[in-house]
Amino acid sequence: MLGRIVSLTWKHDPTLYAPPKYRRACRYDAFIPDPLAGRELTLPGDIAGVVSEAEAAIRELNTVARPALTPLARLLLRTESIASSKVEGLQVGVRELARAEVRVESGGKASPTALEIMANIDAMELAIHEAASVKRFSVREILAIHRKLMEHAPNAHVGGKIRTVQNWIGGNDYNPCGADFVPPPPEYVDPLLADLCDAMNEDELPPLVQAALTHAQFETIHPFADGNGRTGRALIHVLLRRRGVAPEYVPPISVVLAAERDRYIQGLTDYREGRVDRWIERFAAAAATAAKLALAYLEAVQALSARWRSQLANSPNAPRADAAAWAVIDVLPAHPMITAPVAAAVTGRSRPQIYQAFEQLQAAGVLVPVPGRPRNRSWEAVGLLDLLAGLESGRLPSNRGDRSPG
């Protein structure tokens, strides 16, 4: 066991609004993990091989990165964030979320769940673009990620605040007695988080092993009242970027974890109970699967983009080579539904040029208008959301080459 159990008493609370049995005093066991910084680890040869193969798969995914493919990087980051939310039961349809994004971009409203998922995307962007680049990672960066994540949650007031009360997983809503897992009492959280950051600043372990241990340790500490899972999965990508394994493209590991949620939770239990090798093997296998899945979809999206360009080139009124329509095609992977203001902002073209581009792309069958008020009109990139639905569900694309699935 990588820690110790302390037996504590939950005090009698006659004022608690709950059935009588939950107001009584009771005993519960909280788990206090051992420090992570400086921990030595020797992996069996077969598991070390799985880790090596997974890191190679992530590096291969990142070898295709080029400035022109930057929109694909946002596509993968967006997918990882959506899947991380899905692990926690936050889920909306692919098209529903895309429509919510453009509504918010246009000053409109979206459902509470969609807003929480969009906040997770923002938190992931903060994690890999800012938190991962600091010279020395600290608790301050963890709090910033969590604060951004919780911006639109019903309990947004807990964002960026380390808990000061006991929390627990499973059991009942009134006390930790009989819970599936009870994290360390609040007085242990600050030193454990400081130790976690020390461990994140080390570089003795293989990057993927370091990410696996950091994530499991963070989930064991459970330092926040809510949002621990999503924050902990963001830390995986902070480490992979800091260690240079994933400098451009995040492997959507949460896609695999969401599809195998029970195995994922069992893996975290294995970690706490000292079966670290088993957890690392499971985590590395998920990372390898995610990297290969992402590479397949990058190829499929590039093929779809090539198809769009062919359709535009062969349309009756094909635009000139320097026309805005070509620039819009380049950014569509990052914006499966797009509005004129967003297209103008990301391409640097004028509104009139963008509206002309949209007309040309609609005529070529690349964009279709989304029903709605003309004032807030948006367009959908044909075939892209079908691809994203497959990626988010963890399925390999059904078609390759010059045709898009679905």
N, C-alpha and C positions, 0 to 999 in steps of 0.2 A: 504494500500500500504506500502510495506516494504522499504521505501526510499522516495526520492523526485525527482521531475522533474525540470530541469533547461532549460529555453528556450534560445537558442543561435543563433548567426548569422553566416552562412557560407559565407565567403567573396567572393566578385566578383573576378574572375580570368580570365582576357582576354587572358592569354597565354595557358590556358588549352586546350589540343587537345581533343575536345568534341563538340557535337552539341551545338549551342548557348544557348539553354535553361538551360544547365547544367553549363554554365560559369557565370550565373547571381548569385548575392547574394540571399540567401534564409534563412528562419528560420527553425530550427529543435529543437526537444526536446530530451535531454540526461537524462538518469536515473542514479541517484546516490543512491546506496543502503545504508540502515542503517547498522551500525557496527554489526558484528555477535557475537563477543566474549561477553560472559556474558549474552547472550539473554536467557530469560526464556521462557519455552514453556510447556503448559499443553494440552495433547492430549485427545480427546474424547475416551471413553472406547473402542468403536469398532475399532478405528484406532490403539489405543495402543495394541489391541489384534492382529491386522494384523502385526504390528511391531514385537511383541513377537514371533509370529509363524514364521516370516521370519528369525529372528535371530536363532531360534531353528533349522530351516532347514539348515542354513549355518553351525551351530555347528555340526549337524548330518553328513553333508557332510565331515567335517573335522575329525570326529571320526574314519573314515576308514583309515586315514593316517598312514602309517608305512614306515620305511626307504626303504623297498624293493619296495614300490610303488611310489618312488620319480619321476620316469618318467611320472606318471600320473599327477603329479602336474604341470610339464612343459606343458603337453598336454592341461590342462585347462587354464593355463596362456596364451599359444599360441592362444587358441580359443578366449579368452577374447580380446586379442590385435587385432586379425583379425576382430572380430565383431565391435570393437570400430572404426577401420578404415572404416568399411562398413557404419557406421552411417554417415561418412563424404563423402561417395561416392567413396571411394577407395576400389576396389574389383577386385580380380583375382580368377580364378577357384582353387579348392582345389589341384588338381594335378599340375597345373601350378605353384602355389606358392611353393609346395613341391619341384618341380624340380628346381625352382629358388634358393631355399635355398641350395640345394646340389651343384648347379653350383657355387654359391658364396663361399661355403665352400672349393671348389676345385680351387678357384682362378679365376673363370669365371665371366661372366656378367649376369645381370638380368634386367628386364624391370624397368623403373622408378617407376611404381606403386608398383611392388613387393618389390623394395628396400625400399620404404616408409613404407610398411606394416611390413617388417622385422625390420625396425628401431623402429616401434611402439612396437614390441615384446621386443626389447632390452630396450626400455624405461620402459616398464612394469616390466621387470626383475630388472632394477635399482630401480624402485619405491618400490617394495615389499621386495627386498633383502638388499637394502642399505638405501634408504630414510626412510623406515618405521622403521628402527632400531636405528635411532639417538635418543639421549636423549631428545632433544627439536627440534621439526620440525620447519624449518624456510624457508624464501623465497629462501635461497640458494639451498635447496632441490628441490623446484619447478623449479628453473632455470636449475638445472642439468637434471631433467626429460625432460623438454622442449628441452634442447640442444641435448640430445640423440635422442629424437623423430624426430627432424628436420634435422638430419645429412645428409639424402639423399633426402631431399625435394628440389624442384627447387629454393626455396627461403631460402636455408639453412642458409644464413647470418643472419636471424632474430632469429635463435635458441638461447635460453637462454637470450634474450634481451627483457626487458619490453618495450612496445610501448611508443613512445613519440608523437604520433599523434592520432587524433580521428579515431576510426573505427566504423563500423556499420554492421547490418545484414539486408539483403533484400534491396529493393529499387533499385537504380542504382549504377553504378561503379564509379561515379564521385563526388558525395556529399551525405551526410546523410539525406538530405531533402526528406521526404517521405519513409524513411527506416522503416522496421518492428520493429526494436529495435536499439536504440543507447546507448551503454554502457557509463560509466562515462568518462568525459574528462581526458586526460592523467595526469593532475596534481593531480587527486584524486587516481590514481592507486596504488602508493607506500604505502600510509597509509592504503588503503583498503586491500592490500595483507598482510601487517603486522598484521592487525586485524584478517584476515582470519587464519593466522598461529597461533595467540593466541587462536582462537577458536578451532583449530585442536589439541592444546595441553591440552585442558580441558577434563574432563571426567564426567561431571554432567549429560549429556543427554545420553539416550540409544545409543549404538554405531551406529546402523543403522540410527537413527534419525540424529545423528551428521554427518554421511556420506552424507545423503540426503541434509541437509542444507549446508554443505561445498561445495558439488558439484554445487548446484544451485547458491550459492553465487559466486563461482569462475566463472561460466558461465556468471553471471550478470556483474562481473567486466571485463571479457574478456581482460585480461592484455597483450595478445600477438597479434602480427599482423596476426598470423596463428597458427593452432594447439591447440586452446583453448579447443575444445571438447575432444580431445584425452587426453590432459594433465589433464583436469578436471575429466575424468573418471578414470584415473590412481590414482587420489587422493582418490577416493572411496575405493580402495583396500589398499592404504596406511593406511587409518583410520581403516578399518576392521582388518588389521593385527596388528596395534598398540594397538587396544583395545582387542585383543585376541580372536576375533570371528572367524577369518579365518587364523589360524596360518600356515596352510600348503596349502590348496586348495582354489584358488580364485573362487567364484561363477561367471560364465560368464554372468554378468548382462547386458553387452552390446549386447549379443545375443538377449535378450528380447527387449531391447531398440531399436535395429536396426529393429526388426520385427514390432515394434509399434512406428515408428519414429514420426508420427504426434502427437500421444498421449504424447510422451516424450517431444516434443517441447511445447505442450500445458501445460504440467506439470511445465516446467520452467517458462512459462508465469504466471501460477497460483501462483507460489512462489513470483514472483515480485509484483503481484497485491494483495498480502496479503492472498491468499487462500492456506496457508501453509499446512493445514491438508490434502487438496486434493492432493498436491504434495507428501507429505510423504506417504500417502496411496498408491499412484500409484508406487512410488519408492520401497516401501516395498513389494508390490505384485510382482513387477518385480524381486526383489532379491530372494523371495521365489520360484518363478517359475524357476529361474536360478539355484538355489541350487538343486532343485528336478531333473531338467534336467541333471545337472552335475552328480548327484549320479547315475541316470539311465545309463548314458554313462560310468561312471567308472566301473559299474557292467558289462556292455556289453564288454568293452575293456578287463577286467579281464577274462571274459568268452572266448573272442577271444584268449587271451594269453594262456589260458588253452588248447584251441583247437590246437594252434600251438605246444605246448609241447607234446600233445598226438600224433600229426602227426609226430613229430620228433622221439618220442620214438618208434613209430610203423613203422618207415621207415626201409628199408632193411639193411642199414648200420648205425643204431642208434649209436650216439657217446656216449662216456663214461660220467659219471655223472659230471666230472669236465671239460668237453670240453668247448671250447669257444662258441659253438653254443648256449648253454643254456644261457650264459651271454648275447649274442646278443639278444635273445628273450626278456630278461628282460628289455633292453633299447629301444626296438622298439617303445613303445607308445610315447616316446619323439621324435622319429625320423622316421616318416612314410615313408620317403625315406632316405636311408643311404648309405654312402660310406665306403670303407675300412679304410681310415684314421680316419674318425669320430668314427667308431666302435672300432678301436684300442684305440683311446683316451678315450672314455667313459667306456670301459670295462677293460682297462689296459692290454689287451692281445697283443701279437706280430702280425705283419702283416701276416706272414705265417699262424698263427693260425686263424686269421680272414678270410683269403681267403678260408681255409679249411672249416670253419664254414659256410661261404656263400654257398659253394658247397653243403654241407649237408642240409642246410635250403632250398636251391633251389630244391634239389631232393625231399625233404619232402613236397614241396608245400607251404612253409612259406614265401619265398622270390621269387620275379620274377625280372629278370634283366630289367632295363629301357633302351630302345634303345638309343644308343649314342656311342661316341668314347670309345674304350676299355681303353684308358689311364685315362679317367674320369668316369669310369663305376659306376653306382649307382644301388641300388636294392630297390624295393618297397615291403613293408610288406602287404601281401595279406589280403584284407578285411578291413584294418585300415582306409584308406582314404575314403571308403564308409561310415564308421561310423562317421568320422570327418565331412563329408559333411552334414550328418543329424544333428549333434550337432551344427554346425555353422548356419544351417537354423532354429534351434529351434524346430526341430521335435523330439519326443520321439523315441528311437530305436524301430524298427518294430519287432525285434526278441529278445528274452531273453534266458537265459540258456546257453546251450553249442553251440549255433550257432550264427554266426555274421550276421547282416543284409546285404542285398544287394549283 
